Amino acid sequence: MTVNGTLGLNAAASYLVSVNPTTASFANVSGVATLGGATVNASFAPGSYISKQDTLLTAGSISGPFNPVFPKFTRPSKSPY
C-alpha cells in the first residue's frame, strides 16, 4: 500500500500484514507514520517458510511505536487462516 501523505494509527487499530513464503505486504508512507500503539497482526499463506525478516512499513518519519506486545504468530499447516 502506498500512502501519499500521513498515516495515523491508534491503540484501537490493527495493522494486518499478509505473509507468503517469498514476501510480505507493507506500507510505503511518503510523510509521517504515527503508529500510536496499534497492534500488528499477520496472516500467513500456506507454504514452506524460512526464518527471515521483512520490512512492514517505510515512511518519511515514524512517530511512536506499535504495541510492544506482539501476538504469537503461527504458520499455517494445511490451510490459510
C-alpha positions as CSV (number, residue, x, y, z in Angstrom):
1,M,0.0,0.0,0.0
2,T,1.3,3.5,-0.8
3,V,0.1,6.5,1.3
4,N,0.9,9.9,-0.2
5,G,0.8,11.9,2.9
6,T,0.4,10.8,6.5
7,L,-0.7,7.5,8.1
8,G,-2.3,7.8,11.5
9,L,-3.0,4.7,13.7
10,N,-4.0,4.5,17.3
11,A,-4.2,1.9,20.1
12,A,-7.5,0.6,18.8
13,A,-6.1,-0.1,15.3
14,S,-4.8,-3.3,13.9
15,Y,-2.1,-3.3,11.2
16,L,-2.6,-6.5,9.2
17,V,0.4,-7.9,7.3
18,S,-0.2,-10.7,4.7
19,V,2.8,-13.0,4.5
20,N,3.7,-15.7,2.0
21,P,6.9,-17.8,1.7
22,T,8.6,-15.1,-0.5
23,T,7.4,-11.7,0.6
24,A,5.1,-9.7,3.0
25,S,2.8,-6.8,2.4
26,F,4.0,-3.4,3.6
27,A,3.0,0.2,3.6
28,N,5.1,2.9,2.0
29,V,4.2,6.3,3.5
30,S,5.6,9.5,2.0
31,G,5.1,11.5,5.1
32,V,4.8,10.8,8.8
33,A,3.5,7.4,10.0
34,T,2.0,7.8,13.5
35,L,1.8,4.2,15.0
36,G,0.1,5.1,18.2
37,G,0.4,1.7,19.8
38,A,-1.5,-0.1,17.0
39,T,-1.4,-3.9,17.1
40,V,0.4,-5.8,14.4
41,N,-1.3,-9.0,13.2
42,A,-0.1,-11.4,10.4
43,S,-1.9,-13.7,8.1
44,F,0.3,-16.5,6.7
45,A,-0.4,-18.1,3.3
46,P,0.4,-21.9,3.1
47,G,3.9,-22.8,2.0
48,S,7.4,-23.5,3.2
49,Y,8.9,-20.8,5.3
50,I,12.5,-20.0,6.3
51,S,13.5,-17.7,9.1
52,K,13.9,-14.1,7.8
53,Q,12.9,-10.5,8.4
54,D,10.7,-8.4,6.2
55,T,10.1,-4.7,6.3
56,L,6.5,-3.9,7.3
57,L,6.4,-0.2,6.9
58,T,8.6,2.6,5.5
59,A,7.9,6.3,6.0
60,G,9.4,9.7,5.7
61,S,9.4,9.6,9.5
62,I,7.8,7.5,12.2
63,S,6.2,8.7,15.3
64,G,5.5,6.4,18.2
65,P,5.7,2.6,18.5
66,F,3.5,-0.3,17.5
67,N,2.0,-2.2,20.5
68,P,5.1,-3.9,22.0
69,V,3.0,-7.0,22.9
70,F,3.1,-8.9,19.6
71,P,0.7,-11.9,19.3
72,K,2.4,-15.3,18.8
73,F,2.2,-15.9,15.0
74,T,1.5,-19.4,13.9
75,R,2.3,-20.5,10.4
76,P,-0.5,-22.5,8.7
77,S,0.0,-26.2,8.3
78,K,-2.6,-27.2,5.6
79,S,-4.9,-24.3,5.0
80,P,-4.7,-20.5,5.2
81,Y,-6.2,-18.6,8.1
